[in-house]
């Protein structure tokens, strides 16, 4: 959690960009990200150079001697953050624009650099030398504070980046890109990723689900992953897969993963619902909040998805996609709009039938409509299911989530009421849920009852409301109380007159 001086410095950096004419939050984060990477490239190169010297191993710095930038040869040392940050603004701007950026973008020839993969189509958008100078000065102070804070918090870099990403959701329309962090954490804690999992988010945005899954694994399986060569290689290079159709979000998502310690995440441009997505039976865990309210033409949707449910609605097509992409035994936890649970169209019923009859639906967690405020008031739910290919649904666990620790209005201020810890605890102890009444927040519903209700998964279809009779005083009693009050008022007025 970013607090105090470091938070204030990041906020002031944001103000510097706004004053300098760069106000689009995605552009700001992207430019900050590039600069952070340029700084990290210098820092990591220095560190590896020192380590190699201590161990007596050969190491050639990427900044050593002359380096090629386009057709020119330049002294590599001039491209180091620690060098160009101290020169005058105009010269620094020229160095950054003409040398550093092209150099970073073309580092893909260096197979040891994972940074370059996401820099190919990067654009330097800082408009003036003065703004660049102010930004680099501000970032330098932030890096100093981060270095001091790192002694207490190993993942301070990830926390800083997460705080930067939160700026997207506080900037109006772009809030659609981010699922609230505490909801992502709840879903990951429910699913408990394992070191052997292959995890995918086919609509990854800033890669929030993948980052949180990585954090969970580091916290709960540290030795199993980092002291095992095979598991470590899997974690760093093969575990995390994310796809999106917005290249800016892809870069931010990929860099977010790398900032959180995953060296080589597989974050790629892909229309997940089209024929270009060839993934079948590949992943053991899917975590996602796919786009709602989208409508696609049939001719751009993969034919095998339309066979499961013929529809143009993206939220239904993504559910069919998850089933296709999962291995048998693979699990999925995804956020869907409430309409998916009770929609009466053939496509709505077909996808619910496929999940319930053809696979194993485990849980439906109904969330309040305020969870995505102030950017959307849509009611949503979390579906948890396992791909079996031959059924397996016996009883479905429902939970009526009424609070998430924040007020459900546009302000979203912290409150005491929070069902999230209860949801996680109960989900991991479902054997204790069998005797719960339908009047409580959570309960089981047999599969047959759901089938008899047309595969309706809305919690209100099964929840029973307990009506408590309220007894009111009789009319005579109320009139007597009014007379007593009138007498007291008259008496009080009389005492007031005497005082006057």
NUFI-670357 format. One record per residue (C-alpha): residue in one letter; x, z, y. Coordinates in steps of 0.2 Angstrom, whole numbers, plus 5000, padded with zeros to 4 digits. Layout:
N
aXZY...
This chain:
500
x500050005000x500749955017x500650085030x501450145046x502850055055x502949915042x501049875044x501249875063x502749755062x501749635051x500249645062x501349605078x502149465068x500349395066x500049415085x501649315089x501049165079x499349175087x500149185105x501349035100x499848925096x499848935077x498149025072x497548945056x497849095044x498348985029x499648895040x500349065046x500549135029x501348975023x502648975037x503049155034x503149125016x504448985018x505449095030x505449235017x506049125004x507449055015x507949235018x507749284999x508849134994x510249195005x510049374999x509949334980x511449214982x512549354990x511949474976x512449354962x514149324971x514549504971x513949534953x514949394947x516549464956x516249634949x516049564931x517449434933x516249294930x516349124938x514949084951x514748944964x513648984978x512348854983x513048875001x514848844996x515848705004x514948555010x513148525005x512148365006x510548355017x509948175016x511348065020x512348195029x513648325023x513448495031x514448655029x513348755018x513648915027x512648855042x511148855031x511149045027x509849155035x511149285040x512149145050x510849045059x509749195064x511049245077x511249075086x510249025101x508348965100x508548785102x510048765090x509148875078x507648765079x508648605076x509548685061x507948745053x507048585056x508348455052x509448545039x508748705031x507048635027x507648475019x508948575010x507748695003x506448554998x507848464988x508548604979x507548544963x509248464958x509848644955x508948694939x509348874943x508148874958x506348904954x505948904973x506148724975x504748674963x503448734976x504348664992x504248474988x502848445001x503148585012x502948555031x503848645045x502448685057x503148805069x502948715086x504348775097x506048855097x505449005107x504149045093x505349015079x506649135088x505249275090x504649255072x506449265065x506849425075x505149505070x505449455051x507249525052x506549695057x505249685044x506649645031x507649805037x506049915035x505749835017x507449875012x507250055017x505550065009x506149984993x507050144988x505350224986x504250074981x505049954969x503749824973x503749834992x503949644993x502449614983x501449734993x501949655009x501449485002x499749554997x499449625014x499849455021x498649375010x497249505015x497449425032x496549275025x495049365021x494949445038x495049275046x493249215044x492849065033x494449065023x493849235015x493149135001x494849114994x495049294989x494149404976x494249584982x495849664975x494949814968x493749704959x495149604951x496049764946x494449834938x494349674928x496149674923x496049854918x494549824907x495349674898x497049764896x498249614894x499549614880x501349564881x500949424869x499449354879x499449184887x498449204903x497549074913x496549064929x495848884931x495348914949x496749024954x496849014973x498149144979x498349194960x497649364962x497149384944x498749324938x499749444949x498749594945x498849554926x500749544928x500749714937x499649794923x500949724910x502449794920x501649964922x500949984904x502149874893x503849884903x504949924888x504049804876x504249664889x505949684898x506949754883x506449614871x507249444875x505749344868x504449444877x505349434893x505549244892x503749234888x503249344903x504449254915x504149074910x502649044898x501349184900x500449144917x499548984920x498548944936x497648784942x496948734959x496448584970x497148644986x498948624988x499148755001x498348884990x499448824976x501048854985x500449024992x499849074974x501449014966x502549104979x501449264977x501849264958x503649244962x503649384975x502849494961x504349464950x503749314939x505249194940x504349034934x502449034934x501548884929x500448854945x499948674946x498848554955x497348504944x495548474944x495148594930x493348514926x493948334925x494748234911x496448264918x496348444911x496748424893x496948604888x496048644872x496248804862x497748854872x497449024880x497149204874x496549274890x495549194905x495249294921x494349194934x493149194949x492749004949x491848914963x490048944966x488748824973x489848674970x488948514964x489948374956x489548194950x489448174932x490748034931x492148154937x491748294925x492548294907x491348224895x491548364882x490948494895x489348394899x488948394880x488948584881x487848594897x487348434906x487448494924x488248464941x488448654945x490248704944x489848884939x489048824923x490348694920x491748824922x490948934908x490948784896x492748754901x493348934898x492648914880x493548754877x495248824884x495248984874x495949004857x494849074844x494949254847x495349234865x494449334878x493749294895x493149404910x492449294924x491349324939x489749224940x488349214953x486749304947x485849134945x486949104929x486149254921x484349204923x484249024928x482848934919x483548754919x484048674902x485948684907x485748874912x484948914895x486148804885x487748884891x487049064889x486449014871x488148944867x489049104873x487849214864x487449114848x489049024846x490249154852x490249344855x489549404872x490149584874x489649644892x488649594907x489149704923x487949674937x488849704954x487949734971x487749594983x488849684996x490449664986x490949504994x490349545012x490649515026x490949335020x489549315007x488049415002x487849334985x487449444970x488649424956x489049484939x490549494927x490349414910x491549474896x491549364880x492649324866x492749144858x492349144840x491648974837x490349044825x489349184834x489649374832x488549434846x487649594840x487349704855x487749664873x488349804884x487449804902x488049904917x487149924933x488549944946x487850014962x489450064971x491250004972x492050134983x491650044999x490050025010x489049875005x488849825023x489949705033x491149845038x491549885020x492250055025x492850185011x491450295003x491450424990x490250334978x491250224966x490650164949x492250074944x493150214935x491550244925x491450064921x493250054914x493050214905x491450174896x491949994892x493450064882x492350184873x490850074869x490550174853x489950314863x488650204872x487450174858x486250314862x486150284881x484350264888x483850104897x483550214912x485450254914x486750144922x487350074906x486550034889x486549914875x485349774872x485149694854x485549514853x483749474846x482949554861x483949434873x483549284862x481649334863x481849334882x482449164883x484349214883x483949304900x485449414905x484849494921x484949674919x483249704927x482449624912x483049764901x483249914913x481850044913x481450124930x481050304929x479550344940x479550534946x477850584952x477850654969x476550794974x476050804992x475150955000x473250935002x472450885018x471851055022x473651125020x474350995032x473051025045x473451215044x475251185046x474951075062x473851215069x475251335067x476551215075x475251195090x475151385092x476951405092x477151265105x475751345116x476651515115x478351435120x477551355135x476751515140x478451605139x479251475149x477951485163x478251675164x480151645167x479751525181
